[in-house]
Amino acid sequence: MRGSLERSLQWTLGILVLAVLLSLTAAGTWILLHGLEQFAASRLAHDAEALIAGIPAQGLEIERPLPPVYSQPFSGHYYLVRLGDGRAIRSRSLWDHPFEAANLAPGETRLDLHSGPQGQRLLLWQAGYERQGSAFTVAIAEDLNPLLRALARFLYLGIGLSLLGALILLAVQRWLLRRAFRQIDAVRTDVQRLTSGAITRLREDVPAEIRPLVGEMNLLIAAWRAHLERSRASLGNLAHALKSPLALILQLAGSEGHGAVREQAERMRTLVDRELKRARLAGGGAPARRFRAREDGEDLIATVNALYADKGLDIAANIHAPAHLPFDQEDMLELLGNLLDNAAKWARGCVRLSLDATETLHILVEDDGPGVEPAEAEILLSRGSRLDETTPGHGLGLAIVGDIVRLHGGELRFGRSESLGGLAVKVELPIPGAGR
Amino acid sequence: MRLLLVEDDAPLAERLQATLAAAGYAVDRADNGQDALFLGRHEDYDLAVLDLGLPRLPGLEVLEHWRSEGRAMPVLILTARDSWRDKVEGLKAGADDYLAKPFHPEELLARLQALLRRAHGRAAPGIAARDFRLDEDMQRVIRPDGSTLELTGTEFRLLRYFMLNPGKPLSKTRLTEHVYDQDFDLDSNVIEVYVRRLREKLGQDAIETRRGQGYVFRG
């Protein structure tokens, strides 16, 4: 069985969403970093121009002062002018930090990162100039750490929001999936109810994606049901067609004393009976018509009472079961009918039927007849499996009961009735759909 | 005893008619549902043997019609359909007994006799009246000392009908109908002859003549 659709969708989509959001954050951070660097560089260039304007012809004092930030020690804003004769003008903010500038040709500029005092990370802009025949280089720097810190905050916020976004998306998706799957769940419960016989076809008001599947299943169910009905009908017809001639053969043989003919006709009758009954059984699967324990039980008792009217039997039932049970009605009628018939045949005056359906269907049929010995019971059960050795008619009912119990995966036991003293037949059948 | 046999399988029906006639029944035959419905409606039968798979009208419907119209004669369903569902449905429709084909003729006869006894309110097997018993299998009378009295077919049929309806006045027409089958066109005076013979065998007071009403069997 493949894993759950929902889980695999959750995983793939979750990972995908997270990757997209994280790369968006990374790209954003990179763009921001780049922009900030450009912004800082252009500010540095502007400051440099102001600086150049203030460079004196003689001496080392800048004539026009720059903003005070260049005077506070280690403020993060620094400059250094390297004159052509080797002298250098340093900003006061550099204090005692050794700071060198490259010797650049006039017109040449350079932008790079440089480590500064107190762990500062400096963006260093340098340019070579020439004024009145003398060349000099201006180096101006700004600490990027505050900007980088702000950027890091942005990055963390971005990652946090990405994770949150991914979680929200997953939750929404889960909700959507659940909603979609609930409709599929309806199909699943329908299938279960179909197996247990509560409904005869699946509802077709399902999402378009699974409608063809449901439709196809309904067609299959209908075809199967029609097939079952048809084979039952044609078997009934075959039985009818075969039985009337057989009845006639029995009549002729009976009155004119053809012992061998009669014997063969009896064998044919047993064969036809057994095989037709066997073929008619439905076994498990969706029942064509469901067994109604109480009504069907009472109908059968009335029928058996009428068939054995001469014996004036007291047949009573004790039935604890829901109105409908997920068994094929025909199968159960055959099962109970044959059990009751057998009990009525041997009973002296009393037959009891108990039926109890909780997790398993328990059926107990008892009588006050002679009962059977355990060894005899075995023979009763195997009768019919070796048709040629059977005594016609006798025990055939119980063999059919054995067939039905086997078909439904149940158990059949013979014993002595504790309350009535005769035969007790115990049947246990698993109820389809009860364990789920 | 007048019996309606509804069976569409001609060879089987013929054979059954012979068997039933030999057992002392006056048998009328129908080979389709509509004829069966008509005969059951308009004739007075003591018994009906009904097949279920019939042309023109299914046996179960025939039976339901009879019952809804108040026809109460005992009906035995004789059919190839031997599932318990069929049995339950047959008895619900109003049948009194159900026998699946193929069957032993003796079983059919035994069940018919039981049905007749039940219909006449006798639970015990065998028909007994006065100081003798009627042996239905051998068609003879058994006296208390064990000696037997042989009967002809007509005598047996007539005596059985008398014994199943003791104390009731029975007209000659009714007796004729229940002793002979439909095709038997007979002057009802023949009944007088048989009544006289029965009186000779059983005693003059066994059957009383009631002017204008017919005969009464003194049980």
Interface residues (C-beta under 8 A of the other chain):
Chain A: G236 A239 H240 A241 L242 K243 S244 P245 L246 A247 L248 I249 L250 Q251 L252 G254 S255 A265 R269 D273 K277 R280 D296 D299 L300 A302 T303 A306 L307 A309 D310 G312 Q329 E330 L333 E334 L336 G337 N338
Chain B: D9 P11 L12 R15 L16 T19 G53 T79 A80 R81 D82 S83 W84 R85 K87 V88 L91 K92 A95 D96 D97 Y98 A100 K101 P102 F103 H104 P105 E106 A114 R118 A123 P125
